[in-house]
Amino acid sequence: MKPVRTRFAPSPTGFLHIGGARTALFSWAYARRHGGQFILRIEDTDVARSTPEAVQAILDGMTWLELTHDEGPFYQMQRMDRYKEVIQHMLAAGTAYHCYTTREELDALRAEQEAKKEKPRYDGRWRPEAGKTLPPPPANQAPVIRFKNPKEGVVAWNDAVKGRIEIANAELDDLIIARADGTPTYNFCVCVDDWDMGISHVIRGDDHVNNTPRQINILQALGAEVPTYAHLSMILGDDGAKLSKRHGAVSVMQYDDEGFLPEAVINYLARLGWSHGDDEVFSRKQFIEWFDLDHITASAAQFNTDKLLWLNQHYMKQLPATELAARVKPRLAARGIHTDAGPSLEKAVALYVDRSNTLNTLTEALTACYQPANPTSELLAQHLTDEIRPALADFSARISTVDWTQPAIAALIKEIVGKHALKMPKLAMPLRVLLLGQTQTPSVDAVIELLGRQRVLAALQKIA
Ligand code: GLU
């Protein structure tokens, strides 16, 4: 069996977006599943649109998702000599030829074909054939180089996702593989790379399906083994339209900014177009054990933000408190909140994680624990009523000596509520407002325990 070698081959013209990340994940997982190699290749031949920033953004996204490559990154712009060398071999072997058709001639040909309602295509006028006499090459005109595509028969492959696909060679004209200035063209470079890099499985977006028959023909002309192709269907947004910037976070790193965990994003992406029974929640390790090409769906996958949020909360809850605290700490610091002098951040995250589905909403909720409470006069007026003041004063006096454990604090609250014949919220609400300046908090005994005796006593002074 040929070793499994997959590749991710992004064009560095923008961020690593969700679709690209899913392609990378599937390619990576397939290599890992089979103990193979995963290769990163940067397809930067479109010099007008490729930027070093985009290369960096792709590398950052891959690093964040921990999709580590075994070889590369290879840059196509650094492989120009190799492409030119292969073109020379093809010219010598007769699988490629010089074509001197001018732009004007091509325009005229196109107009003619359109008038006849024919598909515009190169007519092979410079294609060498047995018994055909070619015109003498015009002087002072650099030719393009075309691939001599087979004329007869079909080109077919068994797509691991889409099933058998067959195209008549008569549908394909002779592709330009090098421009007049000698630069090789996109489809050709992909073939040379997949060949040189020994790629066994090409897993990529189905926007490349139309390139595949041409690439197979070129690979065959090179005497290369044709890889298995798996074309992934596109991803639709929550609203069923093609996923785009309108849907908010499209760059993988934007998910980081918004407080998603890479673990959650990986689990989420794994299920975008692939399934293992009804399993929704699984680790990266489990995914590698299960991943196969047979269970990739041919239909489009639909993005579901609520499901991603749900998974994110699941993974946040699974993290040990120390780890969750470590991930939240820099986010608090970025808001100017330093936690070292305040309540235990580990305890705080454990208390608040049930109420938050991103690191950002968790960070937001935690800010109140590290700032002096500043309740609005409306909230104070609403909850700090004359009816409740005696109970609060009683509570205040007792809290200075109570055992500082959550059960002891809970028992004290219960006792005071009973003694003053109040309903629990009557006491809990003003305490929340005084301690955190808000009415929505985790259970008040836990909040009190978290904040510590000094903070609580200081906040209760306000009732005096
Ligand atoms: N560079 C292509 C892209 O970013 C991918 C080509 C391929 O996977 O064959 O869409």
Residues whose N, C-alpha, C, O or C-beta is under 5 A from the ligand:
A	BS01	LIG	A9 P10 S11 E43 V190 R204
